[in-house]
């Protein structure tokens, strides 16, 4: 979950490295560092905290080649001694994203060979290993390739040497890395957003690739060591899309981008008069014809999207659906079903746990795979036979917003296509659903009009330490997502329950200091939910209810109503998500937390 950027040019690359790091801070912000080659020596600068501090310390640093890193701590606490880059024998410098699983055995061996370890990180073994091969007369490329053969785990790395001022070696396995191509300048980065100020022409490295990058060009070698050709692509990401513009935070910006993100995701369908399997890939029709169930694998917010989809798939498409936390799935004994469609859901497409779960499913004989993802070049997309791109655009804020609602939209499309293929969707129902999908961006925009009311309401949460979220049916996963958002960015302890479970334990927590937030759509479970809300009021609990029109839930002492638009049917979870996102955002503002970079978290979870 760290960020890497590197550059080799005919100008001072330090400003390029620092700008790239600032754009990668969403991937980690415990510490940051850079190293350049200057007058035949490695010159390193490191700092605790944000890139702004590193920038201040780097004012006098210059070099024509360098690598840099912003860290989310795994091995070793956030500290300057643990910050990257790490240096071996004052000669080899390395930056690394990922986890080396056999680092303890390697550390013991390298210590016995005379290498000194000055940090608590696993990354140091990479630098020392490369140096041990480089010192035997191997080229920097050959030394790196030899060292990589000894590593077990996941990595994206950048390597430079003090006596080699024209070359960066980089490699990836299990963590994303790409090359940036410009006129006589070349770059490496974890994410294309880091390179937008210098180039939009990129080369995505594939699993196991090692690249040699110099001023005259680059060479790529695959996992077997053979020369490989990878296409140069022009990124569609624009400079404007990663700028804050009129907003205070990326999270606020991304909440407001949801109408457009949904419109973009649904564009191909909403411009059509019929639903076709081909939106998931050329093989989709044949694949969907031979499946009898769905298995969804995901983590965090994406897991909540999967939980909503289970209701849709079983009720509308009439197909069995299981949803598994990806980080747990491969560590339990499950009963495989080769006729199941395995759906992996991820914003980045690089989520390590989800990749590992997909690999495990394949080993169990699951051959039918579908990725729902926001990044077309990501590992999960490449590893699956079918795909649906959510087209949410870049999501910089750590707390996911527009990625979640577009995932829900994609999963609803999957539901409808499967329902139609299984003969459970009449022509009239199909047209009605298409009409509702076309209306969804506009309905989303209308929900955003609640923002001023929610901002005022959030002031009542500033002194709270705990909160309960309630939902029923389709909206229970939305309550889970609302609780996750609140604890992610405001640090208020929040839990979510199906409202019917209140009297089975959680009701013991309810008092005047425990705000209870409820999702109250005007659906078949509304009257049941009203009874649950009365249980809260009878115990002195303060209620905050997001209620559809015509629910007849009234404002009263201890009952605060956020009036939603008309009930949106099956799409209601998407609309009810948005005010919960806004609530978390404005509560975080009241508490003065770092909205876009909450403590202990980072955006792309590329380590297990």
C-alpha positions as CSV (number, residue, x, y, z in Angstrom):
1,X,0.0,0.0,0.0
2,X,3.0,2.3,-0.5
3,X,3.8,4.6,-3.4
4,X,6.8,4.4,-5.7
5,X,8.1,6.9,-8.2
6,X,11.4,7.1,-10.1
7,X,12.9,9.2,-12.9
8,X,16.0,9.3,-15.1
9,X,16.4,12.5,-17.2
10,X,18.8,15.3,-18.3
11,X,17.4,17.7,-15.6
12,X,17.0,17.7,-11.9
13,X,14.5,15.0,-11.1
14,X,13.9,15.9,-7.5
15,X,10.8,18.1,-8.3
16,X,9.4,15.3,-10.4
17,X,9.9,12.8,-7.6
18,X,8.3,15.1,-5.0
19,X,5.3,15.9,-7.1
20,X,4.8,12.2,-7.9
21,X,4.9,11.3,-4.2
22,X,2.4,14.0,-3.3
23,X,0.0,12.4,-5.8
24,X,0.6,9.0,-4.3
25,X,0.1,9.9,-0.7
26,X,-3.3,8.2,-0.7
27,X,-1.3,5.0,-0.9
28,X,0.6,5.6,2.3
29,X,1.6,8.6,4.4
30,X,3.5,7.3,7.5
31,X,6.8,8.5,6.1
32,X,8.5,9.4,2.8
33,X,11.9,9.5,1.3
34,X,14.0,9.8,-1.9
35,X,17.5,9.1,-3.1
36,X,19.5,10.5,-6.1
37,X,22.9,9.8,-7.5
38,X,25.0,12.9,-7.2
39,X,28.8,13.0,-8.0
40,X,29.1,9.2,-7.8
41,X,27.4,8.9,-4.4
42,X,23.9,8.2,-3.2
43,X,22.3,11.2,-1.6
44,X,19.2,10.2,0.5
45,X,16.6,12.3,2.3
46,X,13.9,10.8,4.5
47,X,11.2,12.2,6.8
48,X,8.4,11.1,9.1
49,X,4.9,12.0,8.0
50,X,3.8,13.8,4.9
51,X,5.5,14.6,1.6
52,X,5.4,18.3,2.5
53,X,8.0,17.6,5.2
54,X,10.2,15.7,2.8
55,X,10.0,18.6,0.3
56,X,11.2,21.0,2.9
57,X,14.2,18.8,3.7
58,X,15.0,18.2,0.0
59,X,15.6,21.9,-1.0
60,X,19.3,21.4,-1.7
61,X,19.1,17.9,-3.2
62,X,19.7,17.5,-6.9
63,X,20.2,14.7,-9.3
64,X,19.5,13.4,-12.8
65,X,18.3,10.0,-11.6
66,X,16.4,9.0,-8.5
67,X,13.8,6.9,-6.8
68,X,11.3,7.9,-4.1
69,X,8.7,6.3,-1.8
70,X,5.8,7.2,0.4
71,X,5.1,4.5,3.0
72,X,2.3,2.8,4.8
73,X,3.9,0.8,7.6
74,X,3.9,-3.0,7.6
75,X,7.2,-4.3,9.0
76,X,8.4,-1.7,11.5
77,X,6.8,1.3,13.0
78,X,6.6,4.6,11.2
79,X,10.0,6.2,11.8
80,X,12.8,7.8,9.8
81,X,15.0,4.7,10.2
82,X,12.2,2.5,8.6
83,X,11.4,5.0,5.8
84,X,12.4,4.1,2.3
85,X,14.7,4.2,0.3
86,X,17.0,1.7,2.0
87,X,20.7,1.6,1.1
88,X,23.1,-1.3,1.1
89,X,26.8,-0.7,1.6
90,X,26.4,3.0,0.5
91,X,26.0,1.6,-3.0
92,X,22.6,0.1,-3.8
93,X,19.3,1.9,-3.0
94,X,15.9,0.3,-3.2
95,X,12.3,1.3,-2.8
96,X,9.7,-1.4,-2.3
97,X,5.9,-2.0,-2.1
98,X,4.7,-5.3,-0.8
99,X,5.8,-7.9,1.7
100,X,8.7,-10.3,1.6
101,X,7.5,-13.4,3.4
102,X,10.9,-15.1,3.8
103,X,12.7,-12.0,5.0
104,X,13.6,-13.4,8.4
105,X,15.6,-16.3,6.9
106,X,17.2,-14.0,4.4
107,X,18.1,-11.5,7.1
108,X,19.8,-14.2,9.2
109,X,21.8,-15.4,6.2
110,X,22.8,-11.8,5.2
111,X,23.7,-10.8,8.7
112,X,26.1,-13.9,8.9
113,X,27.6,-12.7,5.6
114,X,28.5,-9.3,7.1
115,X,25.5,-7.1,6.1
116,X,24.3,-4.6,8.7
117,X,20.6,-4.0,9.1
118,X,19.6,-0.6,10.3
119,X,15.8,-0.8,10.1
120,X,12.9,-3.1,11.1
121,X,11.7,-3.5,7.6
122,X,11.6,-6.5,5.3
123,X,12.8,-4.3,2.4
124,X,16.4,-4.1,3.6
125,X,17.0,-7.7,2.6
126,X,16.2,-6.8,-1.1
127,X,18.9,-4.2,-1.2
128,X,21.5,-6.4,0.5
129,X,20.6,-9.4,-1.7
130,X,21.0,-7.2,-4.8
131,X,24.3,-5.9,-3.5
132,X,25.6,-9.4,-2.8
133,X,25.1,-10.3,-6.5
134,X,26.3,-6.9,-7.8
135,X,29.5,-7.2,-5.8
136,X,30.4,-10.4,-7.8
137,X,30.6,-8.4,-11.0
138,X,27.0,-8.9,-12.3
139,X,25.3,-6.0,-14.0
140,X,22.6,-4.2,-12.0
141,X,20.0,-5.9,-14.1
142,X,21.5,-9.4,-13.6
143,X,22.0,-8.8,-9.9
144,X,18.4,-7.7,-9.4
145,X,17.1,-10.7,-11.4
146,X,19.2,-13.1,-9.3
147,X,18.0,-11.5,-6.1
148,X,14.4,-11.7,-7.1
149,X,14.6,-15.4,-7.5
150,X,15.3,-15.7,-3.8
151,X,12.3,-13.7,-2.7
152,X,9.0,-15.2,-1.6
153,X,6.1,-12.7,-1.4
154,X,4.9,-9.7,-3.3
155,X,6.8,-6.7,-4.5
156,X,7.1,-3.7,-6.7
157,X,10.7,-2.4,-6.5
158,X,12.9,0.4,-7.9
159,X,16.7,0.0,-7.7
160,X,19.6,2.4,-8.4
161,X,23.4,2.1,-7.9
162,X,25.9,4.8,-6.9
163,X,28.2,3.9,-9.8
164,X,25.5,3.6,-12.4
165,X,24.0,7.1,-12.8
166,X,22.0,6.3,-16.0
167,X,19.9,3.3,-15.0
168,X,16.9,2.3,-12.9
169,X,16.0,-1.4,-12.5
170,X,12.4,-2.1,-11.6
171,X,10.2,-5.2,-11.2
172,X,6.8,-6.3,-10.1
173,X,5.2,-9.4,-8.7
174,X,1.8,-9.0,-6.9
175,X,2.0,-5.2,-6.7
176,X,1.4,-2.7,-9.5
177,X,4.1,-0.8,-11.3
178,X,4.3,1.0,-14.6
179,X,6.8,2.8,-16.8
180,X,6.3,6.4,-18.0
181,X,7.6,7.3,-21.5
182,X,8.5,10.8,-22.6
183,X,11.0,12.4,-25.0
184,X,14.4,11.3,-23.7
185,X,13.0,10.9,-20.1
186,X,11.7,7.8,-18.5
187,X,9.8,7.2,-15.3
188,X,8.5,4.4,-13.0
189,X,5.4,4.7,-10.7
190,X,2.9,2.7,-8.8
191,X,0.0,4.7,-10.4
192,X,-0.3,6.7,-13.6
193,X,-1.6,9.7,-11.6
194,X,1.9,10.3,-10.3
195,X,3.2,10.9,-13.8
196,X,0.5,13.1,-15.3
197,X,2.6,16.3,-15.0
198,X,5.3,14.7,-17.1
199,X,3.6,12.1,-19.4
200,X,0.4,10.3,-20.2
201,X,2.2,7.6,-22.2
202,X,2.6,4.5,-20.0
203,X,3.7,0.9,-20.2
204,X,2.0,-1.5,-17.7
205,X,4.4,-4.1,-16.4
206,X,2.9,-7.6,-16.2
207,X,3.3,-10.1,-13.4
208,X,7.0,-11.1,-13.0
209,X,8.3,-8.4,-15.4
210,X,11.7,-6.8,-14.8
211,X,12.6,-3.6,-16.6
212,X,15.9,-1.8,-17.3
213,X,15.2,1.9,-17.6
214,X,17.7,4.4,-18.9
215,X,18.0,7.8,-20.7
216,X,18.1,6.0,-24.0
217,X,15.0,3.9,-23.5
218,X,14.0,0.8,-21.7
219,X,14.0,-3.0,-22.0
220,X,11.5,-5.4,-20.4
221,X,12.1,-9.0,-19.4
222,X,9.4,-11.4,-18.4
223,X,9.4,-13.8,-15.5
224,X,11.5,-16.3,-17.4
225,X,14.2,-13.7,-18.2
226,X,13.2,-13.4,-21.9
227,X,12.8,-10.1,-23.7
228,X,9.2,-9.0,-23.7
229,X,7.2,-6.4,-25.6
230,X,4.6,-4.4,-23.7
231,X,2.3,-1.9,-25.4
232,X,2.7,1.8,-24.9
233,X,-0.7,3.2,-23.9
234,X,-2.0,6.7,-23.6
235,X,-3.8,7.0,-20.3
236,X,-7.3,8.5,-20.4
237,X,-6.8,10.0,-16.9
238,X,-6.7,13.8,-17.1
239,X,-4.9,16.3,-15.0
240,X,-8.2,17.8,-14.0
241,X,-9.6,14.5,-12.7
242,X,-7.1,14.4,-9.9
243,X,-7.3,18.0,-8.9
244,X,-9.5,19.2,-6.0
245,X,-11.1,22.1,-7.8
246,X,-13.8,23.8,-5.7
247,X,-13.9,21.1,-3.0
248,X,-12.2,21.0,0.4
249,X,-11.3,17.3,0.2
250,X,-11.2,14.5,-2.3
251,X,-13.8,12.6,-0.4
252,X,-16.3,15.5,-0.8
253,X,-15.4,15.8,-4.5
254,X,-15.8,12.1,-5.1
255,X,-19.2,12.0,-3.3
256,X,-20.4,14.8,-5.7
257,X,-18.9,13.0,-8.7
258,X,-21.3,10.0,-8.2
259,X,-24.0,11.1,-10.6
260,X,-21.5,11.4,-13.4
261,X,-19.7,8.2,-12.4
262,X,-23.0,6.3,-12.4
263,X,-23.9,7.8,-15.8
264,X,-20.5,6.8,-17.2
265,X,-20.8,3.3,-15.8
266,X,-24.3,2.8,-17.2
267,X,-23.7,4.6,-20.5
268,X,-23.6,1.6,-22.8
269,X,-26.7,0.1,-21.2
270,X,-28.8,3.2,-20.9
271,X,-28.2,4.1,-24.5
272,X,-29.6,0.7,-25.5
273,X,-33.1,-0.7,-25.6
274,X,-32.1,-4.1,-24.4
275,X,-29.7,-5.9,-22.0
276,X,-27.1,-8.2,-23.5
277,X,-24.5,-10.4,-21.8
278,X,-21.8,-8.9,-24.1
279,X,-21.3,-6.0,-21.7
280,X,-19.4,-8.5,-19.5
281,X,-17.2,-9.8,-22.4
282,X,-17.4,-11.8,-25.6
283,X,-17.7,-15.2,-23.7
284,X,-20.3,-14.0,-21.3
285,X,-23.4,-15.5,-22.9
286,X,-21.8,-19.0,-23.1
287,X,-20.5,-18.7,-19.6
288,X,-23.7,-17.5,-18.0
289,X,-25.6,-20.3,-19.7
290,X,-23.7,-23.0,-17.8
291,X,-23.5,-21.6,-14.3
292,X,-25.9,-22.5,-11.5
293,X,-24.7,-20.1,-8.7
294,X,-22.6,-17.1,-8.0
295,X,-19.7,-16.7,-5.6
296,X,-18.6,-13.1,-4.8
297,X,-15.1,-12.5,-3.3
298,X,-14.3,-9.0,-2.0
299,X,-12.9,-7.0,0.9
300,X,-14.1,-4.0,2.9
301,X,-16.5,-1.7,1.0
302,X,-16.5,-4.0,-2.0
303,X,-17.6,-6.8,0.3
304,X,-20.6,-4.7,1.3
305,X,-21.5,-4.3,-2.4
306,X,-21.4,-8.0,-2.7
307,X,-23.8,-8.4,0.2
308,X,-26.3,-6.1,-1.5
309,X,-25.9,-8.1,-4.7
310,X,-26.8,-11.3,-3.0
311,X,-30.3,-10.0,-2.3
312,X,-30.6,-8.9,-5.9
313,X,-29.3,-12.1,-7.5
314,X,-31.4,-14.5,-5.4
315,X,-34.6,-12.5,-5.6
316,X,-34.5,-11.2,-9.2
317,X,-32.4,-13.7,-11.0
318,X,-33.3,-16.7,-8.9
319,X,-29.7,-17.9,-8.6
320,X,-27.9,-18.9,-5.4
321,X,-25.3,-16.5,-4.2
322,X,-22.6,-16.7,-1.6
323,X,-20.5,-13.7,-0.6
324,X,-17.1,-14.3,1.0
325,X,-14.6,-12.0,2.7
326,X,-11.7,-12.5,0.4
327,X,-9.1,-12.5,3.1
328,X,-10.8,-15.4,4.9
329,X,-11.9,-17.4,1.9
330,X,-8.7,-19.2,1.0
331,X,-7.9,-20.0,4.6
332,X,-11.0,-22.2,5.2
333,X,-12.0,-25.5,3.7
334,X,-14.9,-24.8,1.4
335,X,-16.9,-26.9,-1.0
336,X,-16.1,-25.9,-4.6
337,X,-18.7,-25.8,-7.3
338,X,-17.2,-25.6,-10.8
339,X,-20.5,-24.4,-12.1
340,X,-20.4,-21.3,-10.0
341,X,-19.5,-17.8,-11.4
342,X,-16.7,-16.3,-9.3
343,X,-17.1,-12.6,-9.2
344,X,-14.2,-10.6,-7.7
345,X,-15.0,-6.9,-6.8
346,X,-12.3,-4.3,-6.2
347,X,-11.8,-0.6,-6.8
348,X,-8.1,-0.9,-7.6
349,X,-8.0,-4.4,-9.1
350,X,-4.7,-4.9,-7.1
351,X,-6.2,-5.9,-3.7
352,X,-3.8,-8.6,-2.6
353,X,-6.4,-10.6,-0.6
354,X,-8.8,-10.6,-3.4
355,X,-6.2,-11.6,-5.9
356,X,-5.1,-14.5,-3.6
357,X,-8.8,-15.5,-3.2
358,X,-9.3,-15.6,-6.9
359,X,-6.1,-17.7,-7.4
360,X,-7.4,-20.1,-4.7
361,X,-10.8,-20.4,-6.4
362,X,-9.1,-21.2,-9.7
363,X,-7.1,-24.0,-8.0
364,X,-10.4,-25.4,-6.7
365,X,-11.7,-25.7,-10.2
366,X,-13.6,-22.5,-10.6
367,X,-13.1,-21.6,-14.2
368,X,-15.8,-19.1,-14.7
369,X,-14.5,-15.7,-13.5
370,X,-15.7,-12.1,-13.7
371,X,-13.9,-8.9,-12.4
372,X,-15.9,-5.8,-11.5
373,X,-13.2,-3.2,-11.2
374,X,-12.4,0.5,-11.7
375,X,-9.0,0.1,-13.3
376,X,-8.9,-1.5,-16.8
377,X,-5.1,-2.4,-16.7
378,X,-5.3,-4.0,-13.2
379,X,-4.2,-7.5,-12.3
380,X,-7.8,-8.7,-11.4
381,X,-9.1,-7.6,-14.8
382,X,-6.3,-9.4,-16.6
383,X,-6.8,-12.6,-14.5
384,X,-10.5,-13.0,-15.2
385,X,-12.2,-14.2,-18.3
386,X,-15.0,-11.7,-18.0
387,X,-15.0,-8.1,-16.8
388,X,-17.2,-5.1,-16.1
389,X,-15.4,-1.7,-15.7
390,X,-17.1,0.7,-13.3
391,X,-15.7,3.9,-14.9
392,X,-15.8,5.8,-11.6
393,X,-12.6,7.6,-12.5
394,X,-9.8,8.1,-10.1
395,X,-10.7,7.8,-6.4
396,X,-8.1,9.5,-4.3
397,X,-9.8,9.6,-0.9
398,X,-9.0,6.6,1.2
399,X,-12.7,6.1,2.2
400,X,-14.4,4.7,-0.9
401,X,-17.5,6.5,-2.2
402,X,-18.1,6.6,-5.9
403,X,-16.3,3.2,-6.4
404,X,-18.9,1.6,-4.1
405,X,-22.0,3.0,-5.8
406,X,-20.7,2.2,-9.3
407,X,-19.9,-1.4,-8.1
408,X,-23.5,-1.6,-7.0
409,X,-24.6,-0.4,-10.4
410,X,-22.4,-3.0,-12.1
411,X,-23.7,-5.8,-9.9
412,X,-27.3,-4.8,-10.6
413,X,-26.6,-5.0,-14.3
414,X,-25.2,-8.5,-13.7
415,X,-28.3,-9.4,-11.9
416,X,-30.6,-8.3,-14.7
417,X,-28.5,-10.0,-17.4
418,X,-28.6,-13.3,-15.5
419,X,-32.3,-12.9,-14.8
420,X,-33.0,-12.4,-18.5
421,X,-30.9,-15.3,-19.5
422,X,-32.6,-17.5,-17.0
423,X,-36.1,-16.5,-18.3
424,X,-37.0,-14.5,-15.1
425,X,-37.2,-11.1,-16.7
426,X,-40.1,-10.2,-18.9
427,X,-39.8,-7.6,-21.7
428,X,-41.9,-5.2,-19.6
429,X,-39.7,-5.6,-16.5
430,X,-36.6,-5.2,-18.6
431,X,-37.8,-1.8,-19.9
432,X,-38.8,-0.7,-16.5
433,X,-35.4,-1.5,-15.0
434,X,-33.7,0.3,-17.9
435,X,-35.9,3.3,-17.3
436,X,-34.9,3.3,-13.6
437,X,-31.2,3.0,-14.4
438,X,-31.5,6.0,-16.8
439,X,-33.1,8.0,-14.0
440,X,-30.5,6.9,-11.4
441,X,-27.9,9.7,-12.0
442,X,-30.6,12.3,-11.7
443,X,-32.0,10.7,-8.5
444,X,-28.5,10.7,-7.1
445,X,-28.1,14.4,-7.8
446,X,-31.3,15.1,-5.9
447,X,-30.1,13.2,-2.9
448,X,-26.9,15.3,-2.8
449,X,-29.2,18.3,-2.0
450,X,-29.5,16.9,1.5
451,X,-25.9,18.0,2.1
452,X,-26.6,21.3,4.0
453,X,-29.1,19.5,6.3
454,X,-26.6,16.7,7.0
455,X,-23.8,19.2,7.7
456,X,-25.9,20.9,10.4
457,X,-26.9,17.5,11.8
458,X,-23.3,16.3,12.0
459,X,-22.5,18.9,14.8
460,X,-24.5,16.8,17.2
461,X,-22.0,13.9,16.7
462,X,-18.8,15.8,17.5
463,X,-18.6,14.6,21.1
464,X,-19.9,11.1,20.5
465,X,-17.7,8.0,21.0
466,X,-20.0,5.3,19.6
467,X,-22.8,4.9,17.1
468,X,-25.2,2.2,16.0
469,X,-26.4,1.8,12.4
470,X,-29.6,-0.2,11.6
471,X,-31.0,-1.5,8.3
472,X,-33.2,-4.3,7.1
473,X,-33.1,-6.5,4.0
474,X,-31.3,-4.9,1.1
475,X,-30.4,-2.0,3.3
476,X,-28.6,-3.9,6.1
477,X,-25.3,-3.9,4.0
478,X,-25.8,-0.2,3.5
479,X,-25.9,0.2,7.3
480,X,-22.7,-1.8,7.4
481,X,-21.2,0.6,4.8
482,X,-22.4,3.7,6.7
483,X,-20.8,2.4,10.0
484,X,-17.5,1.7,8.1
485,X,-17.4,5.2,6.7
486,X,-18.0,6.8,10.0
487,X,-15.3,4.9,11.8
488,X,-12.8,5.2,8.9
489,X,-12.6,9.0,8.9
490,X,-14.1,10.2,12.2
491,X,-12.7,7.5,14.4
492,X,-16.0,7.1,16.1
493,X,-16.6,3.4,17.0
494,X,-19.6,2.4,14.9
495,X,-21.4,-0.9,14.5
496,X,-24.2,-2.0,12.2
497,X,-26.9,-4.6,12.8
498,X,-30.0,-5.9,11.1
499,X,-32.7,-3.9,12.9
500,X,-34.5,-7.1,13.9
501,X,-31.4,-8.1,15.9
502,X,-31.6,-5.2,18.3
503,X,-33.4,-7.1,21.0
504,X,-31.0,-10.0,20.7
505,X,-28.2,-8.0,22.3
506,X,-27.3,-4.6,20.9
507,X,-30.2,-2.9,22.6
508,X,-28.2,-3.1,25.8
509,X,-25.9,-0.4,24.4
510,X,-28.6,2.1,23.7
511,X,-28.8,5.2,25.9
512,X,-28.8,9.0,25.4
513,X,-25.1,9.0,24.4
514,X,-25.5,6.3,21.7
515,X,-26.8,7.8,18.5
516,X,-28.7,5.3,16.4
517,X,-28.7,5.9,12.6
518,X,-31.4,4.1,10.6
519,X,-31.9,3.5,6.9
520,X,-35.7,3.6,6.4
521,X,-36.8,3.0,2.8
522,X,-40.5,2.8,2.0
523,X,-40.4,-1.0,1.3
524,X,-42.1,-4.2,2.6
525,X,-40.1,-4.1,5.8
526,X,-40.9,-0.6,6.8
527,X,-43.5,-1.4,9.5
528,X,-41.1,-4.0,11.0
529,X,-38.4,-1.3,11.1
530,X,-40.7,1.2,12.7
531,X,-41.2,-1.2,15.6
532,X,-37.4,-1.5,16.0
533,X,-37.1,2.2,16.1
534,X,-39.7,2.4,18.9
535,X,-37.5,0.0,20.9
536,X,-34.7,2.5,20.6
537,X,-36.8,5.5,21.7
538,X,-38.2,3.5,24.6
539,X,-34.7,3.2,26.0
540,X,-33.9,6.9,25.6
541,X,-31.9,6.5,22.3
542,X,-31.5,9.4,19.9
543,X,-32.6,8.4,16.4
544,X,-31.3,9.8,13.1
545,X,-33.5,8.4,10.3
546,X,-32.9,8.5,6.6
547,X,-36.5,8.0,5.4
548,X,-38.1,7.9,2.0
549,X,-41.1,10.0,1.2
550,X,-44.4,8.7,2.5
551,X,-42.9,6.6,5.3
552,X,-44.9,8.7,7.8
553,X,-42.0,8.8,10.3
554,X,-42.3,12.2,11.9
555,X,-39.8,14.5,13.5
556,X,-40.1,14.5,17.3
557,X,-38.1,14.9,20.5
558,X,-35.1,12.5,20.0
559,X,-36.1,11.6,16.4
560,X,-34.3,13.5,13.6
561,X,-35.5,12.9,10.0
562,X,-33.5,13.3,6.8
563,X,-36.2,13.2,4.1
564,X,-35.1,11.2,1.1
565,X,-36.8,11.2,-2.3
566,X,-39.4,8.7,-3.4
567,X,-38.5,5.0,-2.9
568,X,-36.2,3.8,-5.7
569,X,-37.2,0.1,-5.5
570,X,-34.2,-2.2,-6.0
571,X,-31.9,0.7,-6.6
572,X,-32.7,2.3,-3.2
573,X,-29.4,1.0,-1.6
574,X,-27.5,3.2,-4.0
575,X,-29.4,6.3,-3.1
576,X,-29.4,5.6,0.7
577,X,-25.6,5.2,0.6
578,X,-25.0,8.8,-0.3
579,X,-26.3,10.6,2.8
580,X,-24.4,8.2,5.0
581,X,-21.2,9.1,3.2
582,X,-22.0,12.8,3.7
583,X,-22.7,12.2,7.4
584,X,-19.3,10.6,7.9
585,X,-17.7,13.4,6.0
586,X,-19.2,16.2,8.0
587,X,-18.8,14.4,11.4
588,X,-15.1,14.1,10.5
589,X,-14.9,17.8,9.7
590,X,-16.4,18.5,13.1
591,X,-13.9,16.3,14.8
592,X,-11.0,17.8,12.8
593,X,-9.6,14.5,11.5
594,X,-7.7,14.1,8.3
595,X,-10.6,13.2,5.9
596,X,-8.7,12.0,2.9
597,X,-5.8,10.3,4.8
598,X,-7.3,8.7,8.0
599,X,-4.8,7.3,10.4
600,X,-3.4,3.8,10.0
601,X,-5.1,3.4,6.6
602,X,-4.2,3.6,2.9
603,X,-6.1,3.4,-0.3
604,X,-4.8,0.4,-2.3
605,X,-4.4,-2.6,-0.1
606,X,-1.7,-4.4,-2.0
607,X,-0.4,-6.5,1.0
608,X,-2.1,-9.3,2.8
